[in-house]
Amino acid sequence: MKIIIHWIILTLAIIAVSKFIPGITIDSIKTAIIVGVCLTFINLIIKPILNLLTLPINILTLGLFSLVINGAIFYWLGSVISGFGVENFKAAFIGALIVSVINWISNRVTGE
C-alpha cells in the first residue's frame, strides 16, 4: 500500500513541477503516471545501487552529489519517455530537487 501512495505522490509532484518549472513538459496525465511509475521503480531499486557506487564522492561533497544523481535521473527520463520533456539539465536539477523535497515530506507523513 505504501508503494502505491508513494507512486501517487510522485505522480502529483511531477504534474506540479511541470506546471511551475519552465523547461519541463508533460503531454498528458497518462505520461505523468508512467513517469511516476518509473521514478518509483528507480527510487526503490536502482537508486540505492547508484548511491552505493557513488558513496566516495557523496562523502566528499557531504551528500550534495545525490542532488546531481537525482537531476541526471530526471533528465534521462525526459529523454527516454515520450511525452515527458526536459529541456536542459538546469530544469532537470530544479525539478528533481522539488520532487525530492515533496517525496521526503511524504515519507515523513506516511511514516516510512
Summary of the structure (lengths in Angstrom):
residues: 112
radius of gyration: 13.5
end to end distance: 11.7
largest distance: 40.0
contacts: 329
relative contact order: 0.20
helix: 79%
strand: 5%
